[in-house]
């Protein structure tokens, strides 16, 4: 008994709507309006983004505040002047 050769090509693994595996790329190109993520997937991703934004905001608010441009009240003269 011989073993089936492993393939890296996704085109051979996917069964598509048109019936022929090799036509998938062409079908997607010809029908861009039918190629869209499902509503469930879109809702899931929206929820993930909202949760991510809440976590980011909480991290920012709990973090330490630093002064990026402190007041220029140092005793040395500004650069470029003598």
C-alpha positions, -999 to +999 in steps of 0.1 A: +000+000+000+014+034-009+009+065+011-007+096-003+018+124-008+014+154+015+005+186-001+011+222+009-014+236-016-047+248-001-063+247-035-063+209-034-078+207+001-107+231-003-140+222-018-157+253-030-191+265-042-184+263-079-176+225-076-141+227-090-113+233-066-091+252-090-118+277-099-120+292-065-096+321-072-114+330-104-148+327-087-137+351-059-124+375-085-156+374-105-180+376-075-166+401-050-201+408-036-206+372-025-172+370-008-179+385+026-174+373+062-205+360+080-224+382+104-215+360+133-177+364+125-181+402+121-200+404+154-174+383+172-146+405+159-164+437+169-168+423+204-131+414+205-121+449+194-143+465+220-129+444+247-094+451+235-101+489+236-114+486+272-083+467+283-060+492+266-078+522+282-076+505+317-038+499+312-033+536+302-052+549+331-035+527+357-001+535+343+024+560+357+022+595+342+055+611+330+063+646+318+075+643+282+084+679+278+092+693+313+093+731+318+125+746+304+136+761+338+171+746+337+201+769+346+221+761+314+216+781+282+197+766+253+217+747+227+232+767+199+236+799+219+268+811+237 
